[in-house]
Amino acid sequence: MRITGAAFGNHCNAYLQMRWVAITDALGRDSAARSLDNLVTGFPFSTVQKRIDANETGLLVPVFEHLRESIAEASSKDK
């Protein structure tokens, strides 16, 4: 889970112009990938873990596309 989550987060950072951030809330601390404008946040490790727990496959492409679309939408609203 950690290796796949890290690889997925790095891919999002490289191709969606995101960056690693640490998010802390009432549930604890988690690593996240966040868009440069701070409008879109993804949680690569949690995403992978939830899909593993649910025995899902083919999870990364739909999540990547959702992040890409969310960033594009946020960017168009910002202009």
Summary of the structure (lengths in Angstrom):
residues: 79
radius of gyration: 12.6
end to end distance: 37.1
largest distance: 40.2
contacts: 209
relative contact order: 0.20
helix: 56%
strand: 23%
